[in-house]
Amino acid sequence: MNTSVLADQPAKVISPKIVPSKLAHFVIRARHFPAMLAWYRTVFHAKTSFENPVIAFLTYDEEHHRFAFLNTAHLPAADKMYAGVDHVAFTYANLSDLLLTYERLKDQDIRPFWCINHGPTTSMYYRDPEGNELELQVDNYDTVEEACGYFQTDAFAANPIGVDFNPDELLRKLRAGVPVNKLLRQGSAPVEPGKAYVFTTMPPPPGAA
């Protein structure tokens, strides 16, 4: 598990050089959902990590997903959520790096609009000045195999989006010495009732549960 801890560091010792360790994935809003899945499977020899009528996750390597697709076939063409790239994700080396980056950006008045533990990752979503969405994340599992395994669980099938968290509370607990493996669990730093971000107002495709 990610073991870097900030408990012994002064509160404002922040490195300006923390950068992502890898480009993780991108998410596409797909009008032609089945055709898009088939195309990416063919082009990238991609296998399916998870699929339902609303969302699908594909990968071409050991990662749990490199592409995700949101089914928007039922939306009117003029809807801004109809098609296109939804967001791009960047992975950080550990939870400390992610939270130090959060704090550095917050000090410059750059704040995430959504903080959520997806299960496989702990993630913060930002919008750039033109509205493009970026996900900064850290893996919640020691191994890729464990993360991929989570996609096959009943818990993920029941909630493939995740549970919101309070980043300031997560940082406070990390500095207080709470073990990182506990902080990477869903519900470790809950948001106040009624404060959870509304992920989407899109209605589900016809026939979706």
Number of C-alpha atoms within 10 A of each C-alpha: 15 17 11 14 18 22 14 9 10 9 10 9 10 14 11 10 8 14 14 19 12 11 13 20 20 18 20 23 22 23 21 13 20 14 11 16 21 12 13 16 16 11 9 12 13 20 17 17 19 19 16 13 15 18 20 22 22 24 21 17 12 12 16 25 24 19 20 25 23 24 26 24 19 14 17 11 12 8 10 10 21 19 19 13 16 17 18 18 20 18 22 21 17 20 28 20 23 23 23 19 21 19 19 19 14 12 10 8 9 14 16 19 11 19 23 24 25 21 23 25 20 26 29 24 18 19 16 9 7 6 8 12 17 19 22 24 28 27 23 27 19 11 13 14 12 13 20 18 14 17 21 12 10 10 12 17 14 9 11 18 14 20 21 25 25 18 21 13 14 20 21 16 19 21 18 13 12 16 16 20 15 14 19 24 18 20 16 18 21 17 18 10 6 6 11 16 14 8 8 8 7 13 11 18 14 10 7 9 8
